Amino acid sequence: MRRRKPPTPCRVVAELSLGFWVSLLGTGNDYETRLWRPALRLAFPGYGGARKHLHWEFDHVRSFRNRIAHHEPIYRRHLAADHETVLRLIGYISPKYANWVSRHDRVPELLSSRGEVCRGALPARF
């Protein structure tokens, strides 16, 4: 018999899906007045806009993440724009951490070399 670790606030938060967090920014159950205005907006100190736009941006990233997780093609997407969106969302939550990610980020380097890598890796008839 497996022993379950006791639930802690950190463990509960860590095990919630990205879809759950995105849905908190959605329109259900009067989230604007019950969640967003009194508390949830405080989780995004780097953001000053409307909840609806924030929901759209997070849902866009959730959809992008799901495409990757389901091995769907993403090579036709504007990956640099997707990357900028991810960095912007990190900045909404923690501007300090967004700066750290930007300094250690290899995505721009990979995207700039993408053309050469793809041309050499794909068959000519592709």
C-alpha positions as CSV (number, residue, x, y, z in Angstrom):
1,M,0.0,0.0,0.0
2,R,1.3,3.4,-1.0
3,R,1.5,6.0,1.6
4,R,0.3,9.4,0.5
5,K,2.1,12.4,1.7
6,P,-0.1,14.8,3.6
7,P,-1.4,17.7,1.5
8,T,0.3,21.0,2.1
9,P,-0.6,24.3,0.5
10,C,2.6,24.1,-1.6
11,R,1.8,20.6,-2.8
12,V,-1.8,21.4,-3.6
13,V,-0.7,24.5,-5.6
14,A,2.0,22.6,-7.5
15,E,-0.4,19.8,-8.5
16,L,-3.0,22.1,-10.0
17,S,-3.0,22.1,-13.8
18,L,-2.2,25.1,-16.0
19,G,-5.9,24.9,-17.2
20,F,-7.1,25.4,-13.6
21,W,-5.0,28.6,-13.2
22,V,-6.1,29.9,-16.6
23,S,-9.8,29.3,-15.7
24,L,-9.4,31.4,-12.6
25,L,-8.9,34.4,-14.9
26,G,-12.0,33.4,-17.0
27,T,-15.6,34.6,-16.8
28,G,-17.2,31.9,-14.6
29,N,-19.1,32.5,-11.4
30,D,-18.6,36.2,-11.4
31,Y,-14.8,35.9,-11.0
32,E,-14.4,39.6,-11.7
33,T,-15.9,40.6,-8.4
34,R,-15.4,37.5,-6.3
35,L,-11.8,36.7,-7.2
36,W,-10.1,39.3,-9.4
37,R,-10.8,42.6,-7.7
38,P,-10.4,41.5,-4.1
39,A,-7.3,39.3,-4.4
40,L,-6.3,37.6,-7.6
41,R,-5.0,40.8,-9.3
42,L,-2.5,41.0,-6.5
43,A,-0.8,37.8,-7.9
44,F,0.2,39.8,-10.9
45,P,2.1,42.8,-9.6
46,G,3.6,43.5,-13.0
47,Y,0.2,43.7,-14.7
48,G,-2.1,46.7,-14.7
49,G,-4.7,45.8,-17.4
50,A,-8.0,44.0,-17.6
51,R,-8.5,40.5,-16.4
52,K,-10.1,39.5,-19.7
53,H,-6.9,40.3,-21.6
54,L,-4.7,38.5,-19.1
55,H,-7.0,35.5,-19.4
56,W,-6.6,35.6,-23.2
57,E,-2.8,35.7,-23.0
58,F,-2.6,32.9,-20.5
59,D,-5.1,30.8,-22.5
60,H,-3.0,31.4,-25.6
61,V,0.1,30.0,-23.8
62,R,-1.9,27.1,-22.4
63,S,-3.0,26.2,-26.0
64,F,0.6,26.5,-27.3
65,R,1.8,24.3,-24.4
66,N,-0.9,21.7,-25.2
67,R,0.2,21.6,-28.9
68,I,3.7,20.8,-27.8
69,A,2.6,18.2,-25.3
70,H,0.5,16.4,-27.9
71,H,3.4,16.5,-30.4
72,E,1.5,18.7,-32.8
73,P,3.6,20.8,-35.3
74,I,4.5,24.3,-34.2
75,Y,7.1,25.1,-36.8
76,R,4.7,27.4,-38.7
77,R,4.0,29.5,-35.6
78,H,5.7,32.8,-34.9
79,L,7.8,31.2,-32.1
80,A,9.6,34.4,-31.3
81,A,6.2,36.0,-30.5
82,D,5.1,33.0,-28.4
83,H,8.4,33.3,-26.5
84,E,7.8,37.0,-25.9
85,T,4.3,36.3,-24.6
86,V,5.7,33.7,-22.1
87,L,8.3,36.2,-20.9
88,R,5.7,38.9,-20.6
89,L,3.5,36.6,-18.5
90,I,6.4,35.7,-16.2
91,G,7.0,39.4,-15.8
92,Y,3.4,40.0,-14.8
93,I,3.9,37.5,-11.9
94,S,7.5,38.4,-11.0
95,P,9.4,41.1,-12.9
96,K,12.5,40.0,-11.0
97,Y,12.2,36.4,-12.2
98,A,11.4,37.5,-15.8
99,N,14.8,39.3,-15.8
100,W,16.5,36.2,-14.5
101,V,14.8,34.0,-17.2
102,S,15.8,36.5,-19.9
103,R,19.5,36.4,-18.8
104,H,19.6,32.6,-18.8
105,D,17.3,32.0,-21.7
106,R,18.6,30.1,-24.8
107,V,15.4,30.3,-26.9
108,P,16.4,33.4,-28.9
109,E,19.7,31.7,-29.8
110,L,17.9,28.5,-30.8
111,L,15.3,30.5,-32.9
112,S,18.1,32.4,-34.7
113,S,19.8,29.2,-35.7
114,R,16.5,27.4,-36.5
115,G,16.7,28.1,-40.3
116,E,20.2,26.6,-40.6
117,V,19.3,23.6,-38.4
118,C,16.0,22.9,-40.2
119,R,17.5,23.2,-43.7
120,G,20.2,20.7,-42.9
121,A,17.9,18.3,-41.0
122,L,15.0,18.0,-43.4
123,P,14.9,15.9,-46.6
124,A,15.0,18.0,-49.8
125,R,11.5,16.9,-50.8
126,F,10.0,18.0,-47.4
